[in-house]
Amino acid sequence: MAYKDLTPEEERVIVHCETEQPFSGDYCGNFDGGVYRCKRCSSPLYLSGHKFPCSCGWPSFDDEIPGAVSRRSDPDGHRTEIVCGKCEAHLGHVFEGEKLTLKNVRHCVNSVSLDFLPYTDLEKGTFAGGCFWGLQHLFRDLSGVVETTCGYSGGSVDYPTYEQVCSGRTGHLEAVEVWFNPDEIAYIDVVRYFMEIHDPTQADGQGPDIGDQYRSAIFVVDEAQKKLAQSVIDDLKSKKLSVVTEVRTEEPFWIAEDFHQHYYVKTGAVPYCHRRVSRF
């Protein structure tokens, strides 16, 4: 794994597990919308919605992106250290029982351990292709992707439930909203990846999951995305693949119930109908 070069102060905290001075970091008072990533490996760690005001002097979060942060006993024998789940960079410590938020947990994180990407610097793509559990699980590992969310799109009912969508009466598709950094990956490469992690030739579902909610579709935000998505489909058709993926104008995206978010990370299971197949 390639790591970023660190300044002496960043190395002091991230590698040698020391602590920055309180109220000295860039992100203590930052409440803009975006994604917080590991300074050393760029792995997404926290969303801006996880952050809350705290007078401790360090950025505080009451949740994390599932699977992104690991806990281990601190050498002092009392506290619990938190590290990046991918590269084990030191982040800070986690405390429970302080009753500062309803979740009753505080990740106390050094600013120098983090990079912040505002949503205004990111781009979004929305994709449907079978059960959203598997799509989200594979998208979260794509380099340049910083946030993924399971939800429902393309239907006629506001705030649909999973049960309503599964009934086939709302017209929604199970979909994944993908936020990515265009400086690290182009939209067309996100689309190509999508076409490799599901079967774009299956019209009635995906694998054993059959139903209208499992159809393949790309929801585009503008004409530029539409042209790029169609170019990828045309490329596959030139390879004699009978692609059935629809290119549709963006419609309201309704976030799915928390149970469905990062399902395979939470359960430790593996996708049963999504895997990457080289097509380009």
ABEGO torsion letter per residue (X at the ends): XBBBBBBAAAAAAAAAGBBBBBGABAAAABABBEBBBBAAAGBBABBAAABBBBAAGBBBBABBBBGABBBBBBAAGABBBBBBAAAGBBAEBBBBGAGABAAGBBBBBBAAABBBBBAAABBBBBBBBEBAAAAAAAAAABBGBABBBBBBBGBABBGBBAAAAAAGAAGBBBBBBBBBBAAABBAAAAAAAAAAABBAABAAEBEABBEAAABBBBBBABAAAAAAAAAAAAAAAAAGBBBABBBBBBBBBBBBBAAABGAAAAAGBBBAABBBBBAX
